[in-house]
Every structure is written in C-alpha cells, then in structure tokens.
C-alpha cells in the first residue's frame, strides 16, 4: 500500500481542524493519524454541567476518561472552558476540579457562569502552563476573592474580567503578580477598584494590550492613573465609553447634556504623549444615534488625544446607529482634518466597523483627504 509522508498527512488533517466529527473518523484509520487528529479534537475543550434543563452528556464521561490511568489525551488539551459549575469547597464538584487538575498542559482557562470560585486550590495551582485566564458572568463575594484566585496563577500573562461583580473591600489588597500581565480586558465590572489595586501593586507594570469598555464618568480617575502607570509599555489600547443617560426631551433636541462628556474627561486624565510605544487606538461601541453634537465634539477630543501618541500606526472606530441621518452628526470634515494631517506620518490604517455595511460609501465621501492617503479600511461589524 502506498504511504504518504507523515508531514503531508498531518498537513491534510490540519485543514479539518473545525470539523471534529471528520477528525474522529480519521483517528480510526491508522495509528499514524492519531496524534494529528487528537491535537485538534482535544486542543479546545468546553465542559458545561447544565444547559437550561438539559444535562450535557459530555461532562461526566470526559471526567471518567480523564480519571483513568490509561488516559493519553491530556497533553493535547491547551484551552479549557468551564460553564455552569459550582466550586463550593466540599460540594459535588470538588472531585471534578481535582480531576481537571490533571490537564497540566492547559494554557488558557475560562470560567463562565460559575459559582463560588473564590478559592480553587484543587485546580489553579496545579496548572503550571496557565497563561490566560478569563472570568465571565460570575458573582464573587468580594474583590479579595478575585485577587486570591489571581495569586494562584504566577505565570499569568492575559486576564479578562467580563460581566463580573463583587462587593467592595475596605482593606488594602496587594497583587504580587501584576507585573506579569501583558494583556488586560475589563468590561461590565467594577473597573475603578480593580485598576486601583493594579496601580498600587508597587511593581513595574508592563501591560502591552488593554481593553476597557463601558467607561463611566466616576471611573476616569482610576483609569487615567492606571494608563499613565503603563505609559512605557502600552502598545494597543481599546476604550469604550458608556452612553450618556439622555432624557427623551434631550434626545429630541439632539442629545445635548450639561457638563463635560466622559470622553473629554478621559482626554484630561490620560496624556498619550507619554505613551511612546502606542501603535493602535480603538474606540468601541460608539452609538452615533445618541451622542449628539456635544458628543461629536467629545469624540473629536478623544481622536486628538489618540493622535498625540508619536508613533501611532492604527486608529479604529466601531460605530452603530438606528437612522442613517444620525451618522452625519460626527462632524466628518473635522475628523478628516485630523486624520489627514501631514504631521501623522506614522498613521497607516484607519479602520471602521459599522453596523450597516453600505455606510462605507458615505464615510468614504465624507473623508476625501483621508481616503486619498489610501489608509481607510472597512471591517465586518
């Protein structure tokens, strides 16, 4: 029988990385195909205990396989997602966490909709390769529980905290491994308290990528202090501001609101001229339909703030709107002036992600000088 070189069969099997059923069939062909198929079948595992009223059948069988001495797939599991589990010490899932600790090759771990995760000594300290941790849709008793978990992960480089809540702590908290974090994402959580703990850690912070979404007015001071503390390392920054709480009458009058917008406060608190390594700046979730003329001015201020970075290569906008007429409120002529400035030699890409794809023609016509520089890029929203 003619045999292809192992390198070629592995390359062919790589094309099936999203088709796990076909990979399962391929694994039954011969022993030479087993390592390549297992690499894709087991690299990214999601285990959930319940889904509405249905019991997910893979959870207990997976644990049973993992617990056997003859289990051979553990080196292939590098990404693990745990959903709808209860980590109460001594509870029904304590043995499950002990068994999952056998997955010592896991480098990325996500807890989603899990309960009572304040202490996980049976799992986190026994994952030596863990470098990425995501906490999603979780309620903690206190912020101290969150940082107790983080202290168990000394090699962590990427951290995401999304839709997470906790009670504030009056006692000071020290996070000794803050200097290892290179990528940080915060959304729908108490951002101010979290970042204050980071900034007060008395270590040299070295975050390179930061995403902070839904920024509120009262959080600006803490966010500004944190960003200024990583001015020497930050390369990619994404910010999203919470929409203003306009009344119906204010919306009818064009969305005017008294006082400074959150964006303007951000510009006053963050001096991006200090961020000499910043390469990209992104604005996420800009609701064009509610920002009004004052909000448009605030957005201009934020663009000016971003363009202060001396070597900025990319600036990106994520826009959505309800009526097409709202899109014209952004003072495009002034945006065009900013983005087409001859002083911005380093700017290579201006990206737009718009809720309606046919808006690209309008934006192109509103930014003629920027378009002439051939730096406009439109992305799927």
C-alpha atoms as a printed R data frame, in Angstrom:
    type eleno elety resid chain resno       x      y      z
1   ATOM     1    CA   UNK     A     1   0.000  0.000  0.000
2   ATOM     2    CA   UNK     A     2   1.287  3.430 -0.961
3   ATOM     3    CA   UNK     A     3   2.095  5.564  2.116
4   ATOM     4    CA   UNK     A     4   2.265  9.327  2.105
5   ATOM     5    CA   UNK     A     5   4.907 11.032  4.251
6   ATOM     6    CA   UNK     A     6   3.683 11.843  7.766
7   ATOM     7    CA   UNK     A     7   4.226 15.573  7.180
8   ATOM     8    CA   UNK     A     8   1.753 15.551  4.267
9   ATOM     9    CA   UNK     A     9  -0.973 13.636  6.102
10  ATOM    10    CA   UNK     A    10  -0.623 15.952  9.092
11  ATOM    11    CA   UNK     A    11  -0.989 18.939  6.766
12  ATOM    12    CA   UNK     A    12  -4.158 17.484  5.246
13  ATOM    13    CA   UNK     A    13  -5.625 16.746  8.669
14  ATOM    14    CA   UNK     A    14  -4.894 20.325  9.741
15  ATOM    15    CA   UNK     A    15  -7.499 21.519  7.240
16  ATOM    16    CA   UNK     A    16 -10.145 19.612  9.226
17  ATOM    17    CA   UNK     A    17  -9.414 21.464 12.475
18  ATOM    18    CA   UNK     A    18 -13.007 22.790 12.722
19  ATOM    19    CA   UNK     A    19 -14.693 19.522 11.714
20  ATOM    20    CA   UNK     A    20 -14.339 17.362 14.817
21  ATOM    21    CA   UNK     A    21 -16.629 14.614 13.553
22  ATOM    22    CA   UNK     A    22 -14.412 14.062 10.495
23  ATOM    23    CA   UNK     A    23 -11.364 14.125 12.738
24  ATOM    24    CA   UNK     A    24 -12.881 11.387 14.888
25  ATOM    25    CA   UNK     A    25 -13.375  9.196 11.801
26  ATOM    26    CA   UNK     A    26  -9.826  9.947 10.642
27  ATOM    27    CA   UNK     A    27  -8.432  8.893 14.022
28  ATOM    28    CA   UNK     A    28  -9.804  5.385 13.366
29  ATOM    29    CA   UNK     A    29  -7.922  4.954 10.084
30  ATOM    30    CA   UNK     A    30  -4.471  4.162 11.464
31  ATOM    31    CA   UNK     A    31  -2.189  4.894 14.421
32  ATOM    32    CA   UNK     A    32  -0.097  7.356 12.396
33  ATOM    33    CA   UNK     A    33  -3.113  9.682 12.146
34  ATOM    34    CA   UNK     A    34  -3.971  9.620 15.851
35  ATOM    35    CA   UNK     A    35  -1.559 12.341 17.138
36  ATOM    36    CA   UNK     A    36  -2.617 14.905 14.494
37  ATOM    37    CA   UNK     A    37  -6.318 14.253 14.995
38  ATOM    38    CA   UNK     A    38  -6.052 14.352 18.785
39  ATOM    39    CA   UNK     A    39  -4.218 17.646 18.568
40  ATOM    40    CA   UNK     A    40  -7.310 19.239 17.006
41  ATOM    41    CA   UNK     A    41 -10.029 17.211 18.759
42  ATOM    42    CA   UNK     A    42  -8.798 17.928 22.278
43  ATOM    43    CA   UNK     A    43  -6.997 21.263 21.950
44  ATOM    44    CA   UNK     A    44 -10.079 23.319 22.857
45  ATOM    45    CA   UNK     A    45 -12.491 21.701 25.322
46  ATOM    46    CA   UNK     A    46 -15.720 23.204 26.698
47  ATOM    47    CA   UNK     A    47 -17.380 21.450 29.635
48  ATOM    48    CA   UNK     A    48 -20.743 22.576 30.925
49  ATOM    49    CA   UNK     A    49 -22.767 20.940 33.659
50  ATOM    50    CA   UNK     A    50 -26.218 22.117 32.623
51  ATOM    51    CA   UNK     A    51 -27.834 23.983 29.807
52  ATOM    52    CA   UNK     A    52 -31.264 25.191 30.871
53  ATOM    53    CA   UNK     A    53 -32.938 21.943 31.962
54  ATOM    54    CA   UNK     A    54 -30.788 19.576 29.930
55  ATOM    55    CA   UNK     A    55 -27.806 17.699 31.284
56  ATOM    56    CA   UNK     A    56 -24.851 17.985 28.945
57  ATOM    57    CA   UNK     A    57 -23.713 14.400 28.310
58  ATOM    58    CA   UNK     A    58 -20.011 15.093 27.755
59  ATOM    59    CA   UNK     A    59 -19.201 16.355 31.252
60  ATOM    60    CA   UNK     A    60 -19.183 13.165 33.316
61  ATOM    61    CA   UNK     A    61 -17.844 10.904 30.514
62  ATOM    62    CA   UNK     A    62 -14.965 13.324 29.965
63  ATOM    63    CA   UNK     A    63 -14.113 13.270 33.684
64  ATOM    64    CA   UNK     A    64 -14.347  9.467 33.717
65  ATOM    65    CA   UNK     A    65 -11.887  9.218 30.818
66  ATOM    66    CA   UNK     A    66  -9.588 11.773 32.409
67  ATOM    67    CA   UNK     A    67  -9.519  9.886 35.721
68  ATOM    68    CA   UNK     A    68  -8.282  6.611 34.209
69  ATOM    69    CA   UNK     A    69  -4.591  5.731 34.388
70  ATOM    70    CA   UNK     A    70  -4.631  4.877 30.677
71  ATOM    71    CA   UNK     A    71  -5.763  8.386 29.634
72  ATOM    72    CA   UNK     A    72  -3.438  9.685 26.890
73  ATOM    73    CA   UNK     A    73  -5.125 12.872 25.605
74  ATOM    74    CA   UNK     A    74  -4.169 15.180 28.490
75  ATOM    75    CA   UNK     A    75  -1.089 16.699 26.742
76  ATOM    76    CA   UNK     A    76  -3.310 17.905 23.882
77  ATOM    77    CA   UNK     A    77  -5.772 19.975 25.957
78  ATOM    78    CA   UNK     A    78  -4.490 23.565 25.918
79  ATOM    79    CA   UNK     A    79  -7.740 25.570 26.103
80  ATOM    80    CA   UNK     A    80 -10.392 24.729 28.692
81  ATOM    81    CA   UNK     A    81 -13.771 26.415 29.279
82  ATOM    82    CA   UNK     A    82 -15.875 25.505 32.332
83  ATOM    83    CA   UNK     A    83 -19.507 26.619 32.344
84  ATOM    84    CA   UNK     A    84 -22.225 26.462 34.987
85  ATOM    85    CA   UNK     A    85 -20.131 24.795 37.676
86  ATOM    86    CA   UNK     A    86 -20.281 25.296 41.439
87  ATOM    87    CA   UNK     A    87 -16.909 25.486 43.137
88  ATOM    88    CA   UNK     A    88 -18.133 25.328 46.743
89  ATOM    89    CA   UNK     A    89 -15.413 23.535 48.757
90  ATOM    90    CA   UNK     A    90 -16.679 20.111 49.751
91  ATOM    91    CA   UNK     A    91 -19.507 20.302 47.223
92  ATOM    92    CA   UNK     A    92 -20.366 17.910 44.444
93  ATOM    93    CA   UNK     A    93 -17.833 19.450 42.054
94  ATOM    94    CA   UNK     A    94 -14.772 19.386 44.311
95  ATOM    95    CA   UNK     A    95 -13.726 15.949 42.933
96  ATOM    96    CA   UNK     A    96 -14.272 17.305 39.418
97  ATOM    97    CA   UNK     A    97 -11.799 20.145 39.967
98  ATOM    98    CA   UNK     A    98  -9.272 17.677 41.363
99  ATOM    99    CA   UNK     A    99  -9.640 15.523 38.244
100 ATOM   100    CA   UNK     A   100  -9.370 18.511 35.894
101 ATOM   101    CA   UNK     A   101  -6.053 19.370 37.555
102 ATOM   102    CA   UNK     A   102  -4.585 16.509 35.528
103 ATOM   103    CA   UNK     A   103  -4.772 18.756 32.454
104 ATOM   104    CA   UNK     A   104  -1.355 20.223 33.154
105 ATOM   105    CA   UNK     A   105  -0.906 21.458 29.566
106 ATOM   106    CA   UNK     A   106  -3.814 23.929 29.791
107 ATOM   107    CA   UNK     A   107  -2.565 27.401 28.944
108 ATOM   108    CA   UNK     A   108  -5.955 29.131 28.581
109 ATOM   109    CA   UNK     A   109  -8.772 28.733 31.135
110 ATOM   110    CA   UNK     A   110 -12.237 30.338 31.118
111 ATOM   111    CA   UNK     A   111 -14.774 30.245 33.952
112 ATOM   112    CA   UNK     A   112 -18.216 31.154 32.592
113 ATOM   113    CA   UNK     A   113 -21.349 31.432 34.787
114 ATOM   114    CA   UNK     A   114 -19.620 29.514 37.566
115 ATOM   115    CA   UNK     A   115 -20.419 29.959 41.252
116 ATOM   116    CA   UNK     A   116 -18.351 30.090 44.454
117 ATOM   117    CA   UNK     A   117 -14.978 30.393 42.743
118 ATOM   118    CA   UNK     A   118 -13.266 32.449 45.448
119 ATOM   119    CA   UNK     A   119 -10.825 29.656 46.243
120 ATOM   120    CA   UNK     A   120  -9.713 26.970 43.798
121 ATOM   121    CA   UNK     A   121  -6.637 25.337 45.352
122 ATOM   122    CA   UNK     A   122  -7.522 21.992 43.779
123 ATOM   123    CA   UNK     A   123  -7.208 23.358 40.220
124 ATOM   124    CA   UNK     A   124  -5.396 26.654 39.604
125 ATOM   125    CA   UNK     A   125  -2.094 25.976 41.436
126 ATOM   126    CA   UNK     A   126  -1.793 22.661 39.591
127 ATOM   127    CA   UNK     A   127  -1.852 24.179 36.079
128 ATOM   128    CA   UNK     A   128   1.793 25.190 35.575
129 ATOM   129    CA   UNK     A   129   1.327 26.193 31.919
130 ATOM   130    CA   UNK     A   130  -1.625 28.524 32.613
131 ATOM   131    CA   UNK     A   131  -1.002 31.917 30.990
132 ATOM   132    CA   UNK     A   132  -4.515 33.123 30.052
133 ATOM   133    CA   UNK     A   133  -7.477 33.417 32.426
134 ATOM   134    CA   UNK     A   134 -10.982 34.714 31.673
135 ATOM   135    CA   UNK     A   135 -13.701 35.304 34.273
136 ATOM   136    CA   UNK     A   136 -17.085 35.737 32.597
137 ATOM   137    CA   UNK     A   137 -20.530 36.320 34.128
138 ATOM   138    CA   UNK     A   138 -19.512 35.495 37.689
139 ATOM   139    CA   UNK     A   139 -20.576 36.904 41.075
140 ATOM   140    CA   UNK     A   140 -17.864 36.996 43.750
141 ATOM   141    CA   UNK     A   141 -18.352 37.732 47.432
142 ATOM   142    CA   UNK     A   142 -15.573 40.332 47.383
143 ATOM   143    CA   UNK     A   143 -12.744 41.659 45.259
144 ATOM   144    CA   UNK     A   144 -10.359 39.878 47.635
145 ATOM   145    CA   UNK     A   145 -11.679 36.551 46.296
146 ATOM   146    CA   UNK     A   146 -10.834 37.645 42.767
147 ATOM   147    CA   UNK     A   147  -7.249 38.504 43.618
148 ATOM   148    CA   UNK     A   148  -6.884 35.362 45.747
149 ATOM   149    CA   UNK     A   149  -7.543 33.422 42.546
150 ATOM   150    CA   UNK     A   150  -5.065 35.544 40.598
151 ATOM   151    CA   UNK     A   151  -2.359 34.954 43.206
152 ATOM   152    CA   UNK     A   152  -2.622 31.236 42.418
153 ATOM   153    CA   UNK     A   153  -1.535 31.929 38.815
154 ATOM   154    CA   UNK     A   154   2.023 33.302 38.976
155 ATOM   155    CA   UNK     A   155   2.688 32.872 35.230
156 ATOM   156    CA   UNK     A   156  -0.469 34.663 34.064
157 ATOM   157    CA   UNK     A   157   0.064 36.992 31.091
158 ATOM   158    CA   UNK     A   158  -3.509 37.551 29.846
159 ATOM   159    CA   UNK     A   159  -6.534 38.386 32.011
160 ATOM   160    CA   UNK     A   160 -10.153 39.113 31.032
161 ATOM   161    CA   UNK     A   161 -12.842 40.146 33.542
162 ATOM   162    CA   UNK     A   162 -16.224 40.454 31.808
163 ATOM   163    CA   UNK     A   163 -19.655 40.845 33.430
164 ATOM   164    CA   UNK     A   164 -18.255 40.146 36.889
165 ATOM   165    CA   UNK     A   165 -19.441 41.704 40.149
166 ATOM   166    CA   UNK     A   166 -18.257 41.748 43.756
167 ATOM   167    CA   UNK     A   167 -18.660 43.694 46.969
168 ATOM   168    CA   UNK     A   168 -16.028 46.388 47.589
169 ATOM   169    CA   UNK     A   169 -13.255 45.815 50.101
170 ATOM   170    CA   UNK     A   170 -12.163 48.373 52.692
171 ATOM   171    CA   UNK     A   171  -8.867 46.644 53.491
172 ATOM   172    CA   UNK     A   172  -5.889 47.167 51.158
173 ATOM   173    CA   UNK     A   173  -5.154 44.374 48.679
174 ATOM   174    CA   UNK     A   174  -1.780 43.645 47.123
175 ATOM   175    CA   UNK     A   175  -1.463 41.713 43.857
176 ATOM   176    CA   UNK     A   176   2.109 40.463 43.716
177 ATOM   177    CA   UNK     A   177   1.999 39.137 40.133
178 ATOM   178    CA   UNK     A   178   0.649 42.272 38.435
179 ATOM   179    CA   UNK     A   179   3.922 42.802 36.565
180 ATOM   180    CA   UNK     A   180   3.412 39.577 34.562
181 ATOM   181    CA   UNK     A   181   0.151 40.730 32.935
182 ATOM   182    CA   UNK     A   182   0.650 41.721 29.298
183 ATOM   183    CA   UNK     A   183  -2.968 41.752 28.117
184 ATOM   184    CA   UNK     A   184  -5.886 43.052 30.207
185 ATOM   185    CA   UNK     A   185  -9.568 43.296 29.306
186 ATOM   186    CA   UNK     A   186 -12.209 44.783 31.617
187 ATOM   187    CA   UNK     A   187 -15.895 45.089 30.774
188 ATOM   188    CA   UNK     A   188 -19.067 45.327 32.892
189 ATOM   189    CA   UNK     A   189 -17.228 45.061 36.214
190 ATOM   190    CA   UNK     A   190 -16.074 47.468 38.967
191 ATOM   191    CA   UNK     A   191 -13.180 48.759 36.858
192 ATOM   192    CA   UNK     A   192 -12.101 51.573 39.197
193 ATOM   193    CA   UNK     A   193 -11.459 49.351 42.224
194 ATOM   194    CA   UNK     A   194  -9.775 46.693 40.090
195 ATOM   195    CA   UNK     A   195  -7.375 49.136 38.430
196 ATOM   196    CA   UNK     A   196  -6.609 50.942 41.688
197 ATOM   197    CA   UNK     A   197  -5.350 47.629 43.091
198 ATOM   198    CA   UNK     A   198  -3.216 47.122 39.988
199 ATOM   199    CA   UNK     A   199  -1.763 50.634 40.102
200 ATOM   200    CA   UNK     A   200  -0.995 50.290 43.846
201 ATOM   201    CA   UNK     A   201   0.822 46.961 43.494
202 ATOM   202    CA   UNK     A   202   4.267 48.597 43.850
203 ATOM   203    CA   UNK     A   203   5.674 46.649 40.893
204 ATOM   204    CA   UNK     A   204   6.659 47.713 37.407
205 ATOM   205    CA   UNK     A   205   3.532 47.159 35.320
206 ATOM   206    CA   UNK     A   206   4.163 46.088 31.737
207 ATOM   207    CA   UNK     A   207   0.750 45.741 30.045
208 ATOM   208    CA   UNK     A   208   1.002 45.885 26.257
209 ATOM   209    CA   UNK     A   209  -2.654 45.458 25.309
210 ATOM   210    CA   UNK     A   210  -5.516 46.998 27.317
211 ATOM   211    CA   UNK     A   211  -9.253 46.896 26.552
212 ATOM   212    CA   UNK     A   212 -11.583 48.848 28.851
213 ATOM   213    CA   UNK     A   213 -15.225 49.009 27.789
214 ATOM   214    CA   UNK     A   214 -18.271 50.806 29.173
215 ATOM   215    CA   UNK     A   215 -16.253 53.503 30.944
216 ATOM   216    CA   UNK     A   216 -18.283 55.608 33.394
217 ATOM   217    CA   UNK     A   217 -17.544 59.166 34.480
218 ATOM   218    CA   UNK     A   218 -16.578 58.196 38.045
219 ATOM   219    CA   UNK     A   219 -14.030 55.655 36.776
220 ATOM   220    CA   UNK     A   220 -11.986 58.101 34.726
221 ATOM   221    CA   UNK     A   221  -9.551 58.988 37.541
222 ATOM   222    CA   UNK     A   222  -8.637 55.361 38.257
223 ATOM   223    CA   UNK     A   223  -8.342 54.518 34.562
224 ATOM   224    CA   UNK     A   224  -6.138 57.544 33.981
225 ATOM   225    CA   UNK     A   225  -3.786 56.615 36.828
226 ATOM   226    CA   UNK     A   226  -3.523 53.050 35.593
227 ATOM   227    CA   UNK     A   227  -2.856 54.001 31.958
228 ATOM   228    CA   UNK     A   228  -0.264 56.564 32.990
229 ATOM   229    CA   UNK     A   229   1.481 53.874 35.069
230 ATOM   230    CA   UNK     A   230   1.970 51.711 31.942
231 ATOM   231    CA   UNK     A   231   2.982 54.527 29.603
232 ATOM   232    CA   UNK     A   232   6.314 52.856 28.902
233 ATOM   233    CA   UNK     A   233   4.857 49.527 27.744
234 ATOM   234    CA   UNK     A   234   1.368 50.068 26.269
235 ATOM   235    CA   UNK     A   235   1.131 49.258 22.537
236 ATOM   236    CA   UNK     A   236  -2.576 48.636 21.882
237 ATOM   237    CA   UNK     A   237  -5.420 50.453 23.629
238 ATOM   238    CA   UNK     A   238  -9.169 49.944 23.181
239 ATOM   239    CA   UNK     A   239 -11.647 52.127 25.051
240 ATOM   240    CA   UNK     A   240 -15.433 52.187 25.025
241 ATOM   241    CA   UNK     A   241 -17.500 54.754 26.869
242 ATOM   242    CA   UNK     A   242 -20.877 54.153 28.495
243 ATOM   243    CA   UNK     A   243 -23.609 56.020 26.576
244 ATOM   244    CA   UNK     A   244 -24.969 59.145 28.277
245 ATOM   245    CA   UNK     A   245 -28.294 58.822 30.073
246 ATOM   246    CA   UNK     A   246 -30.252 61.279 27.992
247 ATOM   247    CA   UNK     A   247 -33.895 62.013 28.649
248 ATOM   248    CA   UNK     A   248 -36.436 61.774 25.831
249 ATOM   249    CA   UNK     A   249 -36.542 65.556 25.517
250 ATOM   250    CA   UNK     A   250 -32.740 65.745 25.284
251 ATOM   251    CA   UNK     A   251 -32.734 63.153 22.540
252 ATOM   252    CA   UNK     A   252 -35.334 65.142 20.605
253 ATOM   253    CA   UNK     A   253 -33.153 68.232 20.990
254 ATOM   254    CA   UNK     A   254 -30.089 66.494 19.595
255 ATOM   255    CA   UNK     A   255 -28.721 64.737 22.649
256 ATOM   256    CA   UNK     A   256 -27.342 67.773 24.452
257 ATOM   257    CA   UNK     A   257 -26.269 67.192 28.043
258 ATOM   258    CA   UNK     A   258 -24.757 69.585 30.586
259 ATOM   259    CA   UNK     A   259 -21.109 69.390 31.623
260 ATOM   260    CA   UNK     A   260 -18.166 67.556 30.123
261 ATOM   261    CA   UNK     A   261 -18.642 64.245 28.347
262 ATOM   262    CA   UNK     A   262 -16.814 61.186 29.635
263 ATOM   263    CA   UNK     A   263 -14.591 61.286 26.566
264 ATOM   264    CA   UNK     A   264 -13.408 64.802 27.388
265 ATOM   265    CA   UNK     A   265 -12.626 63.784 30.957
266 ATOM   266    CA   UNK     A   266 -10.649 60.864 29.552
267 ATOM   267    CA   UNK     A   267  -8.545 63.254 27.463
268 ATOM   268    CA   UNK     A   268  -7.801 65.354 30.549
269 ATOM   269    CA   UNK     A   269  -6.759 62.313 32.610
270 ATOM   270    CA   UNK     A   270  -4.657 60.448 30.040
271 ATOM   271    CA   UNK     A   271  -1.680 62.054 28.333
272 ATOM   272    CA   UNK     A   272  -0.980 59.801 25.366
273 ATOM   273    CA   UNK     A   273   2.121 61.811 24.517
274 ATOM   274    CA   UNK     A   274   3.777 59.774 27.263
275 ATOM   275    CA   UNK     A   275   2.806 56.525 25.513
276 ATOM   276    CA   UNK     A   276   5.733 56.446 23.137
277 ATOM   277    CA   UNK     A   277   5.166 52.771 22.235
278 ATOM   278    CA   UNK     A   278   1.455 53.050 21.435
279 ATOM   279    CA   UNK     A   279   0.749 51.581 17.976
280 ATOM   280    CA   UNK     A   280  -3.061 51.278 17.847
281 ATOM   281    CA   UNK     A   281  -6.025 53.005 19.461
282 ATOM   282    CA   UNK     A   282  -9.621 51.756 19.129
283 ATOM   283    CA   UNK     A   283 -12.993 53.271 20.039
284 ATOM   284    CA   UNK     A   284 -15.611 50.566 20.597
285 ATOM   285    CA   UNK     A   285 -19.419 50.699 20.621
286 ATOM   286    CA   UNK     A   286 -19.960 54.316 19.600
287 ATOM   287    CA   UNK     A   287 -23.728 54.831 19.474
288 ATOM   288    CA   UNK     A   288 -23.994 57.528 16.829
289 ATOM   289    CA   UNK     A   289 -27.735 57.899 17.399
290 ATOM   290    CA   UNK     A   290 -27.398 59.277 20.936
291 ATOM   291    CA   UNK     A   291 -24.102 61.125 21.160
292 ATOM   292    CA   UNK     A   292 -25.471 64.392 19.729
293 ATOM   293    CA   UNK     A   293 -23.393 67.381 18.657
294 ATOM   294    CA   UNK     A   294 -21.663 67.697 22.042
295 ATOM   295    CA   UNK     A   295 -20.803 64.033 21.960
296 ATOM   296    CA   UNK     A   296 -19.361 64.517 18.476
297 ATOM   297    CA   UNK     A   297 -17.073 67.218 19.856
298 ATOM   298    CA   UNK     A   298 -16.091 64.881 22.673
299 ATOM   299    CA   UNK     A   299 -15.231 62.218 20.117
300 ATOM   300    CA   UNK     A   300 -13.056 64.722 18.266
301 ATOM   301    CA   UNK     A   301 -11.248 65.450 21.512
302 ATOM   302    CA   UNK     A   302 -10.624 61.752 22.013
303 ATOM   303    CA   UNK     A   303  -9.258 61.416 18.475
304 ATOM   304    CA   UNK     A   304  -6.896 64.307 19.145
305 ATOM   305    CA   UNK     A   305  -5.855 62.590 22.353
306 ATOM   306    CA   UNK     A   306  -5.097 59.358 20.468
307 ATOM   307    CA   UNK     A   307  -3.146 61.139 17.751
308 ATOM   308    CA   UNK     A   308  -0.808 62.587 20.377
309 ATOM   309    CA   UNK     A   309   0.944 59.219 20.518
310 ATOM   310    CA   UNK     A   310   4.096 59.871 18.479
311 ATOM   311    CA   UNK     A   311   4.235 56.567 16.590
312 ATOM   312    CA   UNK     A   312   0.556 55.647 16.248
313 ATOM   313    CA   UNK     A   313   0.029 53.352 13.244
314 ATOM   314    CA   UNK     A   314  -3.670 52.467 13.514
315 ATOM   315    CA   UNK     A   315  -6.853 54.047 14.785
316 ATOM   316    CA   UNK     A   316 -10.172 52.144 14.714
317 ATOM   317    CA   UNK     A   317 -13.843 53.004 15.241
318 ATOM   318    CA   UNK     A   318 -16.771 50.707 15.992
319 ATOM   319    CA   UNK     A   319 -19.990 52.591 15.113
320 ATOM   320    CA   UNK     A   320 -23.659 51.685 15.216
321 ATOM   321    CA   UNK     A   321 -26.782 53.748 14.594
322 ATOM   322    CA   UNK     A   322 -30.537 53.489 14.149
323 ATOM   323    CA   UNK     A   323 -31.164 56.050 11.423
324 ATOM   324    CA   UNK     A   324 -28.814 56.948  8.613
325 ATOM   325    CA   UNK     A   325 -29.195 60.666  9.275
326 ATOM   326    CA   UNK     A   326 -27.553 60.144 12.678
327 ATOM   327    CA   UNK     A   327 -24.302 59.114 11.019
328 ATOM   328    CA   UNK     A   328 -23.809 62.657  9.713
329 ATOM   329    CA   UNK     A   329 -23.583 64.117 13.231
330 ATOM   330    CA   UNK     A   330 -19.954 63.190 13.711
331 ATOM   331    CA   UNK     A   331 -18.513 66.347 12.104
332 ATOM   332    CA   UNK     A   332 -16.730 64.366  9.428
333 ATOM   333    CA   UNK     A   333 -14.951 67.373  7.932
334 ATOM   334    CA   UNK     A   334 -13.098 67.939 11.193
335 ATOM   335    CA   UNK     A   335 -12.358 64.232 11.566
336 ATOM   336    CA   UNK     A   336 -10.940 64.326  8.036
337 ATOM   337    CA   UNK     A   337  -8.747 67.271  9.023
338 ATOM   338    CA   UNK     A   338  -7.343 65.336 11.967
339 ATOM   339    CA   UNK     A   339  -6.747 62.038 10.179
340 ATOM   340    CA   UNK     A   340  -5.208 63.588  7.051
341 ATOM   341    CA   UNK     A   341  -2.764 65.844  8.847
342 ATOM   342    CA   UNK     A   342   0.652 65.901  7.231
343 ATOM   343    CA   UNK     A   343   2.184 65.541 10.708
344 ATOM   344    CA   UNK     A   344   0.824 61.993 11.039
345 ATOM   345    CA   UNK     A   345   3.491 60.243  9.024
346 ATOM   346    CA   UNK     A   346   3.241 57.094 11.141
347 ATOM   347    CA   UNK     A   347  -0.551 56.574 10.657
348 ATOM   348    CA   UNK     A   348  -1.054 53.632  8.276
349 ATOM   349    CA   UNK     A   349  -4.610 52.413  8.883
350 ATOM   350    CA   UNK     A   350  -7.952 53.990  9.788
351 ATOM   351    CA   UNK     A   351 -10.455 51.184 10.377
352 ATOM   352    CA   UNK     A   352 -14.226 51.449 10.559
353 ATOM   353    CA   UNK     A   353 -16.597 48.764 11.755
354 ATOM   354    CA   UNK     A   354 -20.130 49.997 11.067
355 ATOM   355    CA   UNK     A   355 -23.429 48.349 11.919
356 ATOM   356    CA   UNK     A   356 -24.552 48.696  8.299
357 ATOM   357    CA   UNK     A   357 -22.057 47.785  5.629
358 ATOM   358    CA   UNK     A   358 -23.472 50.153  2.979
359 ATOM   359    CA   UNK     A   359 -22.333 53.070  5.152
360 ATOM   360    CA   UNK     A   360 -18.801 52.640  3.828
361 ATOM   361    CA   UNK     A   361 -19.591 54.663  0.707
362 ATOM   362    CA   UNK     A   362 -20.869 57.567  2.798
363 ATOM   363    CA   UNK     A   363 -17.856 57.546  5.083
364 ATOM   364    CA   UNK     A   364 -15.512 57.441  2.096
365 ATOM   365    CA   UNK     A   365 -17.207 60.507  0.616
366 ATOM   366    CA   UNK     A   366 -17.031 62.334  3.969
367 ATOM   367    CA   UNK     A   367 -13.296 61.658  4.375
368 ATOM   368    CA   UNK     A   368 -11.852 62.567  0.950
369 ATOM   369    CA   UNK     A   369  -8.359 63.558  2.101
370 ATOM   370    CA   UNK     A   370  -8.059 60.553  4.393
371 ATOM   371    CA   UNK     A   371  -9.264 58.362  1.527
372 ATOM   372    CA   UNK     A   372  -6.661 59.917 -0.784
373 ATOM   373    CA   UNK     A   373  -3.949 58.656  1.565
374 ATOM   374    CA   UNK     A   374  -5.256 55.114  0.932
375 ATOM   375    CA   UNK     A   375  -5.453 54.251  4.629
376 ATOM   376    CA   UNK     A   376  -9.221 53.628  5.041
377 ATOM   377    CA   UNK     A   377 -10.237 50.061  5.851
378 ATOM   378    CA   UNK     A   378 -13.799 48.818  6.478
379 ATOM   379    CA   UNK     A   379 -14.339 45.757  8.644
380 ATOM   380    CA   UNK     A   380 -17.347 43.494  9.219
381 ATOM   381    CA   UNK     A   381 -19.246 44.596 12.335
